[in-house]
Amino acid sequence: MAENKLLKFVTTGRQMPTKRPAGARAHDFQEIFGEYITQKAEEQAGRCSQCGVPFCQVHCPLQNNIPDWLKMTAEGRLEEAYELASATNNMPEICGRICPQDRLCEGNCVIEQSGHGTVTIGAVEKYITETAWSRGWIKPIAPARDLARSIGIVGAGPAGLAAAEQMRAKGYAVTIYDRYDRAGGLLIYGIPNFKLEKPVVERRTKRLIASGVHIRQNSEVGRNVALGELRARHDAVLIATGVYKARDMAAPGVGLAGIVPAMRYLTASNRNGLGDKVKEFDSGALNAARRNVVVVGGGDTAMDCVRTAVRQGAKSVTCLYRRDRENMPGSLREVTHAEEEGVVFSWLSAPKAFLGDKRVKGVRVIKMRLGAPDVSGRHVPEEVQGSEHNVDADLVIMALGFDPEDLPAMFAEPALAVTRWGTLKIDYKTMMTSLPGVFAAGDIVRGASLVVWAIRDGRDVAEAMHKYLEAKAAPTMRAAAE
């Protein structure tokens, strides 16, 4: 009788791939985890309890069939495992690296609830797909037939790339218009290499190009090309621009030199890592080397900033967050990594003022306490009077979140309706905006969110566009048949 390779969670402990020591990894931008060897991947996948109701799958935005591809991995059926993983996810190796599994699939793992330690879902997902790439299983998309219809996509971030892949697989001609000089959006310019090395993203975009998808870089809608022109050129248009406008705060001294938004700082670092000449980085304006750095915020972007500053050689790195550790929005795994690398977290702390003459020299900080819950159920931070103190800082990075840009003005399309938050207003049944034939998906609709949600939205909007175009073509096809 063949050995049962599953349900090993009682006899086999949880084990992640080798994690590089903090003292070594804090000096470079390489990914911090190594790769599983095949034996370990199979062993860890075999810890899955194969639940009747798989909460890991339920809590995955993509509804990935996690128990089944874990079973296939445990049994050595890796090509089948990849086919299943990629059936619901356009970028499984990227999600395996950057998804906050502790808040999603792994955080809801049944064996974690029973005290045996979660299955290492993200690490196995990464292993499966890296194996698929190395063995040549991932090929360019080959549609069964090419349709005489085209799609224009505004934005080459995860939502746009996912939608492009889905539409190309259906046979549509697809052109992506992106204002940056590289495709990938946040994946390239927002997420640091120690979480997501750029060749991992680039091979996905190269696959799309090899599949016949056209990507037009440095093509900004409203400046290089009009939205009306895209509507005339394509049978349907998708807006998937993401949200990049940095939130600000009102406080004395907030306009001092040396106070910078998070995305500007991360983009400079990522461009430098890609070999670009970055004037603000070279001048030191966006380089944390030998600086006392304060990062304001508690989300994943703030964690990216503090860990980037450590790697740039900062003298000190402090993160100010107005709530406590248990109530922060970012991944607790990222907090742990940052603490290991020497970041100081000042919980229940908020900036009251920024100190300096022309350039910031410090932050006036006030302690907070958590008051009564608001309508969302979160406890409202309240100032503790008399608790002010100063923290040295000659570089302050504001990681307070992102809002949408004014797209109707940028695109010169006043009829493009927006919500009161500035996100694009869509019909949620059709995912179409107020402009006929123009769809929207990703953060520009739901607000700043996770990459995995952007992929989900890109897949959903591809189905919505396909239904729209099929319905639009039906009368013409019936007339031709008659």
C-alpha positions as CSV (number, residue, x, y, z in Angstrom):
1,M,0.0,0.0,0.0
2,A,1.3,3.4,-1.0
3,E,2.3,5.7,1.9
4,N,-0.2,8.4,2.8
5,K,1.7,11.7,2.3
6,L,-1.0,13.9,3.8
7,L,-2.3,14.8,7.3
8,K,1.3,15.0,8.7
9,F,0.7,18.1,10.8
10,V,0.8,16.1,14.1
11,T,4.2,14.4,13.4
12,T,5.8,17.1,11.2
13,G,6.4,20.6,12.5
14,R,6.0,23.9,10.6
15,Q,9.2,24.9,8.8
16,M,9.7,27.8,6.5
17,P,12.5,28.0,3.9
18,T,15.8,29.2,5.3
19,K,15.6,32.8,6.5
20,R,18.7,34.8,6.1
21,P,20.1,36.3,9.4
22,A,19.1,39.9,10.1
23,G,22.7,41.0,10.3
24,A,23.4,39.8,6.8
25,R,20.2,40.7,5.0
26,A,20.0,44.2,6.4
27,H,22.9,45.3,4.2
28,D,21.4,44.3,0.8
29,F,18.1,44.2,-1.1
30,Q,18.0,40.4,-1.8
31,E,14.9,38.4,-0.8
32,I,15.2,37.3,2.8
33,F,13.9,33.7,2.4
34,G,15.6,31.0,0.4
35,E,13.8,28.3,-1.7
36,Y,12.5,25.0,-0.5
37,I,14.2,21.9,-1.7
38,T,11.8,19.5,-3.2
39,Q,11.7,17.2,-0.2
40,K,10.9,20.0,2.2
41,A,8.2,21.4,-0.1
42,E,6.5,18.0,-0.3
43,E,6.9,17.5,3.5
44,Q,5.4,20.9,4.4
45,A,2.6,20.6,1.8
46,G,1.8,17.2,3.4
47,R,1.0,18.9,6.7
48,C,-2.4,20.1,5.2
49,S,-5.4,18.6,7.0
50,Q,-7.5,18.6,3.8
51,C,-10.4,20.3,5.6
52,G,-13.9,19.7,4.5
53,V,-14.5,23.5,4.6
54,P,-11.1,25.0,3.7
55,F,-10.9,28.3,5.5
56,C,-7.6,29.1,3.7
57,Q,-9.5,29.1,0.4
58,V,-12.5,30.9,1.7
59,H,-10.3,33.8,3.0
60,C,-8.3,34.0,-0.2
61,P,-9.5,36.9,-2.4
62,L,-8.8,34.7,-5.5
63,Q,-10.5,31.6,-4.0
64,N,-7.3,29.7,-4.8
65,N,-7.9,25.9,-4.5
66,I,-5.1,25.6,-1.9
67,P,-5.8,22.2,-0.4
68,D,-5.8,20.5,-3.8
69,W,-2.5,22.0,-5.0
70,L,-1.0,21.3,-1.6
71,K,-2.0,17.6,-2.0
72,M,-0.5,17.5,-5.5
73,T,2.7,19.0,-4.2
74,A,2.9,16.5,-1.4
75,E,2.5,13.7,-4.0
76,G,5.1,15.1,-6.3
77,R,2.6,16.1,-9.0
78,L,4.1,19.6,-9.4
79,E,3.0,20.3,-13.0
80,E,-0.6,19.6,-12.1
81,A,-0.2,21.7,-8.9
82,Y,1.0,24.7,-11.1
83,E,-1.9,24.2,-13.5
84,L,-4.3,24.4,-10.6
85,A,-2.6,27.3,-8.9
86,S,-2.5,29.3,-12.1
87,A,-6.1,28.6,-13.0
88,T,-7.2,31.1,-10.4
89,N,-4.2,33.3,-10.1
90,N,-2.2,35.1,-12.8
91,M,0.8,35.7,-10.6
92,P,1.1,32.9,-8.0
93,E,4.8,33.4,-7.4
94,I,4.3,37.1,-6.8
95,C,1.4,36.4,-4.3
96,G,3.5,33.7,-2.7
97,R,6.1,36.4,-1.9
98,I,4.1,39.5,-1.0
99,C,0.6,38.5,0.1
100,P,0.0,39.0,3.9
101,Q,-0.7,35.3,4.4
102,D,-0.8,35.8,8.1
103,R,-4.0,37.9,7.6
104,L,-5.5,35.8,4.8
105,C,-4.9,32.1,4.0
106,E,-2.4,31.1,6.7
107,G,-4.1,33.2,9.3
108,N,-7.2,31.1,8.8
109,C,-5.5,27.7,8.6
110,V,-7.4,25.1,10.7
111,I,-4.3,23.4,12.0
112,E,-3.0,26.8,13.1
113,Q,-6.2,27.2,15.1
114,S,-5.6,23.8,16.7
115,G,-2.1,24.8,17.8
116,H,0.0,22.8,15.3
117,G,1.3,25.8,13.3
118,T,0.0,26.9,10.0
119,V,0.8,25.2,6.7
120,T,3.4,27.4,4.9
121,I,1.0,28.1,2.0
122,G,2.8,31.1,0.6
123,A,6.2,29.4,0.5
124,V,4.8,26.4,-1.2
125,E,2.9,28.5,-3.8
126,K,6.2,30.3,-4.6
127,Y,8.0,26.9,-4.9
128,I,5.4,25.5,-7.2
129,T,5.6,28.4,-9.6
130,E,9.4,28.8,-9.5
131,T,9.6,25.1,-10.4
132,A,7.2,25.7,-13.3
133,W,9.4,28.6,-14.6
134,S,12.6,26.6,-14.3
135,R,11.2,23.5,-16.0
136,G,9.7,25.5,-18.9
137,W,6.1,24.7,-18.2
138,I,5.0,28.3,-18.5
139,K,4.5,29.2,-22.1
140,P,3.2,32.2,-24.0
141,I,-0.5,32.4,-24.3
142,A,-1.9,30.7,-27.4
143,P,-5.6,31.6,-27.9
144,A,-7.7,29.1,-29.7
145,R,-8.6,31.8,-32.2
146,D,-8.0,35.5,-32.6
147,L,-11.0,37.8,-32.4
148,A,-11.4,40.9,-34.6
149,R,-11.8,43.0,-31.5
150,S,-9.4,45.0,-29.4
151,I,-9.0,46.1,-25.8
152,G,-7.2,49.2,-24.5
153,I,-6.0,49.0,-20.9
154,V,-4.8,52.1,-19.0
155,G,-2.3,51.1,-16.4
156,A,0.3,48.2,-16.3
157,G,-0.1,47.4,-12.6
158,P,-1.4,44.0,-11.3
159,A,-5.1,44.7,-12.2
160,G,-4.2,45.7,-15.7
161,L,-1.7,42.9,-16.3
162,A,-4.2,40.3,-15.0
163,A,-7.0,41.6,-17.2
164,A,-4.6,41.7,-20.2
165,E,-3.7,38.0,-19.7
166,Q,-7.3,37.0,-19.4
167,M,-8.5,38.9,-22.4
168,R,-5.6,37.7,-24.6
169,A,-6.4,34.1,-23.7
170,K,-9.9,34.7,-25.0
171,G,-8.4,35.9,-28.3
172,Y,-8.7,39.7,-28.0
173,A,-6.0,42.1,-29.3
174,V,-4.7,43.9,-26.2
175,T,-2.8,47.1,-25.8
176,I,-1.7,48.4,-22.4
177,Y,-0.9,52.2,-22.0
178,D,1.3,53.1,-19.0
179,R,2.8,56.4,-18.0
180,Y,5.9,54.8,-16.6
181,D,9.0,53.5,-18.4
182,R,8.5,49.9,-17.1
183,A,5.5,47.7,-16.8
184,G,4.4,46.5,-13.4
185,G,3.3,49.6,-11.6
186,L,3.5,49.2,-7.8
187,L,5.2,45.8,-8.3
188,I,8.2,47.5,-9.9
189,Y,8.4,50.9,-8.3
190,G,6.6,50.5,-5.0
191,I,7.6,47.1,-3.5
192,P,11.3,46.8,-2.5
193,N,13.5,44.0,-3.9
194,F,13.8,42.2,-0.5
195,K,10.2,41.3,-0.9
196,L,9.9,41.1,-4.6
197,E,12.9,41.0,-6.9
198,K,12.2,42.8,-10.2
199,P,13.1,40.0,-12.6
200,V,10.2,38.0,-11.1
201,V,7.8,40.8,-12.4
202,E,9.7,41.4,-15.7
203,R,9.4,37.8,-16.8
204,R,5.6,38.0,-16.4
205,T,5.4,41.1,-18.6
206,K,7.8,39.5,-21.1
207,R,5.4,36.5,-21.3
208,L,2.5,38.9,-22.1
209,I,4.6,40.5,-24.9
210,A,5.5,37.1,-26.3
211,S,1.8,36.3,-26.2
212,G,1.0,39.3,-28.5
213,V,0.1,41.9,-25.9
214,H,1.3,45.4,-26.8
215,I,2.7,47.5,-24.0
216,R,3.1,51.2,-24.7
217,Q,5.4,52.8,-22.0
218,N,5.7,56.5,-21.3
219,S,2.1,56.8,-22.6
220,E,0.1,58.9,-20.2
221,V,-3.6,59.3,-20.9
222,G,-4.6,63.0,-20.9
223,R,-1.0,64.0,-21.9
224,N,0.3,61.7,-24.6
225,V,-3.0,60.3,-25.7
226,A,-6.6,61.2,-25.0
227,L,-9.1,58.8,-23.5
228,G,-11.5,59.7,-26.3
229,E,-8.9,58.5,-28.8
230,L,-8.6,55.2,-27.0
231,R,-12.3,54.7,-27.0
232,A,-12.3,55.3,-30.8
233,R,-9.4,52.9,-31.3
234,H,-10.6,50.0,-29.2
235,D,-13.9,48.1,-28.7
236,A,-13.6,48.5,-24.9
237,V,-11.3,50.3,-22.6
238,L,-10.3,49.4,-19.0
239,I,-9.0,52.0,-16.5
240,A,-6.7,50.3,-14.0
241,T,-4.5,53.2,-12.9
242,G,-4.3,52.4,-9.2
243,V,-4.1,55.2,-6.6
244,Y,-0.9,57.1,-6.1
245,K,-1.8,60.5,-4.6
246,A,-0.1,60.6,-1.1
247,R,-2.3,61.5,1.9
248,D,-0.9,64.4,3.9
249,M,-1.5,65.7,7.4
250,A,-1.9,69.1,8.9
251,A,0.8,69.9,11.4
252,P,3.3,72.7,12.0
253,G,6.4,72.3,10.0
254,V,5.0,69.7,7.6
255,G,6.4,71.6,4.6
256,L,10.0,71.5,5.7
257,A,12.6,70.0,3.4
258,G,13.4,66.4,4.3
259,I,9.8,65.4,4.8
260,V,8.9,63.2,1.8
261,P,5.9,60.9,0.7
262,A,6.5,57.2,0.9
263,M,6.0,56.4,-2.8
264,R,8.5,59.0,-3.9
265,Y,11.0,57.6,-1.5
266,L,10.4,53.9,-2.5
267,T,10.4,54.8,-6.2
268,A,13.8,56.5,-5.9
269,S,15.2,53.4,-4.1
270,N,13.8,50.9,-6.6
271,R,14.9,53.0,-9.6
272,N,18.4,53.1,-8.1
273,G,18.3,49.4,-7.7
274,L,17.3,49.0,-11.3
275,G,20.4,50.9,-12.4
276,D,18.7,54.2,-13.2
277,K,20.3,57.6,-12.6
278,V,18.2,59.1,-9.8
279,K,19.2,62.7,-9.1
280,E,17.3,62.9,-5.7
281,F,18.9,59.7,-4.5
282,D,22.4,60.6,-5.5
283,S,22.1,64.0,-3.9
284,G,21.0,62.4,-0.6
285,A,17.5,63.9,-0.6
286,L,15.9,60.5,-0.9
287,N,18.7,58.4,0.5
288,A,18.6,57.4,4.2
289,A,22.3,56.7,4.5
290,R,23.7,58.1,7.8
291,R,20.3,59.7,8.6
292,N,18.0,59.6,11.6
293,V,14.8,58.4,9.9
294,V,11.3,58.6,11.1
295,V,8.5,56.9,9.2
296,V,4.9,57.9,10.0
297,G,2.3,55.2,9.5
298,G,1.6,51.5,10.3
299,G,0.7,49.9,7.0
300,D,2.6,47.6,4.7
301,T,4.0,50.7,2.8
302,A,5.4,52.0,6.1
303,M,7.1,48.6,6.7
304,D,8.6,48.8,3.2
305,C,10.0,52.2,4.0
306,V,11.6,51.3,7.4
307,R,13.2,48.2,6.0
308,T,14.5,50.1,3.0
309,A,16.0,52.8,5.2
310,V,17.8,50.1,7.2
311,R,19.4,48.7,4.0
312,Q,20.4,52.2,2.9
313,G,22.5,52.5,6.0
314,A,20.4,54.8,8.2
315,K,21.8,55.9,11.5
316,S,18.5,55.1,13.2
317,V,15.0,54.1,12.0
318,T,11.9,54.8,14.1
319,C,8.3,54.0,13.1
320,L,5.5,56.2,14.7
321,Y,2.1,54.6,14.7
322,R,-0.9,56.1,16.6
323,R,-2.4,52.7,17.5
324,D,-0.8,49.7,19.2
325,R,0.8,46.6,17.6
326,E,-2.4,44.6,17.7
327,N,-4.4,47.2,15.8
328,M,-1.9,48.1,13.0
329,P,-3.1,47.5,9.5
330,G,0.2,46.1,8.2
331,S,1.4,42.5,8.3
332,L,2.7,41.5,11.7
333,R,5.3,39.3,9.9
334,E,6.7,42.4,8.3
335,V,6.8,44.1,11.8
336,T,8.8,41.1,13.1
337,H,11.2,41.2,10.2
338,A,11.7,45.0,10.7
339,E,12.3,44.5,14.5
340,E,14.9,41.9,13.7
341,E,16.7,44.3,11.5
342,G,16.9,47.0,14.1
343,V,13.8,49.2,13.5
344,V,12.4,50.9,16.7
345,F,8.6,50.9,16.8
346,S,7.0,53.7,18.8
347,W,3.5,52.4,19.3
348,L,0.6,54.7,20.4
349,S,2.6,57.7,19.1
350,A,1.7,60.5,16.6
351,P,3.6,63.5,15.3
352,K,2.4,66.8,16.8
353,A,4.8,69.0,14.9
354,F,7.9,68.9,12.8
355,L,10.9,70.8,14.0
356,G,13.6,72.7,12.1
357,D,14.3,75.9,10.3
358,K,14.4,75.1,6.6
359,R,15.1,71.4,6.9
360,V,13.5,69.0,9.4
361,K,15.6,68.2,12.4
362,G,13.2,66.4,14.6
363,V,9.6,65.4,15.3
364,R,7.5,66.6,18.3
365,V,5.7,63.4,19.3
366,I,2.7,63.0,21.5
367,K,1.6,59.7,23.1
368,M,-1.8,58.3,22.4
369,R,-4.3,56.0,24.1
370,L,-7.1,54.0,22.5
371,G,-10.6,55.4,23.3
372,A,-14.1,54.3,22.5
373,P,-14.7,52.4,19.2
374,D,-15.9,54.3,16.2
375,V,-18.6,53.1,13.7
376,S,-16.2,50.7,12.1
377,G,-15.4,49.1,15.5
378,R,-11.8,50.4,15.7
379,H,-10.8,52.2,18.8
380,V,-10.2,55.9,18.2
381,P,-6.7,57.2,19.3
382,E,-6.8,60.1,21.8
383,E,-3.9,62.3,22.8
384,V,-2.4,61.9,26.2
385,Q,-1.9,65.5,27.5
386,G,1.5,66.3,28.7
387,S,3.2,63.4,27.0
388,E,5.0,65.4,24.3
389,H,8.7,64.6,23.6
390,N,11.1,65.1,20.7
391,V,12.6,62.5,18.4
392,D,15.7,63.4,16.3
393,A,15.0,63.2,12.5
394,D,16.7,64.5,9.4
395,L,14.5,62.4,7.1
396,V,10.8,61.9,7.7
397,I,8.8,59.6,5.4
398,M,5.1,60.0,5.4
399,A,3.3,56.6,4.8
400,L,-0.2,57.6,5.6
401,G,-1.9,55.9,2.6
402,F,-3.0,56.9,-0.9
403,D,-6.0,58.6,-2.5
404,P,-7.1,58.6,-6.1
405,E,-5.8,61.3,-8.5
406,D,-8.5,63.5,-10.2
407,L,-9.0,61.3,-13.2
408,P,-11.8,63.3,-14.8
409,A,-9.5,66.3,-14.9
410,M,-6.4,64.4,-15.9
411,F,-8.3,62.6,-18.7
412,A,-10.2,65.7,-19.7
413,E,-13.4,63.6,-19.3
414,P,-15.8,65.5,-16.9
415,A,-18.5,62.8,-17.6
416,L,-16.3,60.2,-15.9
417,A,-18.2,59.8,-12.6
418,V,-16.4,59.4,-9.3
419,T,-17.5,58.6,-5.8
420,R,-17.2,61.0,-2.9
421,W,-13.8,59.4,-2.2
422,G,-12.6,60.2,-5.7
423,T,-12.5,56.5,-6.8
424,L,-14.2,55.7,-10.1
425,K,-17.9,55.0,-9.9
426,I,-18.9,51.7,-11.6
427,D,-22.0,49.5,-12.0
428,Y,-20.9,46.6,-9.9
429,K,-22.8,44.1,-12.0
430,T,-21.1,45.1,-15.2
431,M,-18.0,46.9,-13.8
432,M,-18.6,49.7,-16.4
433,T,-18.0,53.3,-15.6
434,S,-20.4,56.2,-16.5
435,L,-18.8,56.1,-20.0
436,P,-20.2,53.4,-22.3
437,G,-17.6,50.8,-23.1
438,V,-15.2,52.1,-20.5
439,F,-14.6,49.8,-17.5
440,A,-12.6,50.2,-14.3
441,A,-11.0,47.8,-11.8
442,G,-8.4,47.6,-9.0
443,D,-7.5,50.3,-6.5
444,I,-9.0,53.1,-8.6
445,V,-12.4,51.5,-7.8
446,R,-11.9,49.9,-4.3
447,G,-9.3,52.3,-3.0
448,A,-5.7,51.4,-1.9
449,S,-5.7,47.7,-1.2
450,L,-3.7,44.5,-1.7
451,V,-2.1,43.2,-4.9
452,V,-4.1,40.0,-4.6
453,W,-7.4,42.0,-4.7
454,A,-6.1,43.9,-7.8
455,I,-5.5,40.6,-9.5
456,R,-9.0,39.4,-8.5
457,D,-10.5,42.6,-9.9
458,G,-8.5,42.3,-13.1
459,R,-9.9,38.8,-13.7
460,D,-13.4,39.8,-12.9
461,V,-13.4,42.8,-15.2
462,A,-12.1,40.7,-18.0
463,E,-15.1,38.5,-17.7
464,A,-17.4,41.6,-17.6
465,M,-15.8,43.1,-20.7
466,H,-16.1,39.8,-22.6
467,K,-19.8,39.6,-21.8
468,Y,-20.3,43.2,-22.9
469,L,-18.5,42.6,-26.2
470,E,-20.2,39.3,-26.9
471,A,-23.6,40.9,-26.3
472,K,-22.6,43.9,-28.5
473,A,-21.5,41.6,-31.3
474,A,-24.6,39.3,-31.2
475,P,-27.0,41.4,-33.3
476,T,-24.3,41.8,-36.0
477,M,-23.6,38.0,-36.0
478,R,-27.3,37.2,-36.3
479,A,-27.7,39.7,-39.2
480,A,-24.8,38.2,-41.0
481,A,-26.2,34.7,-40.5
482,E,-29.6,35.7,-42.0
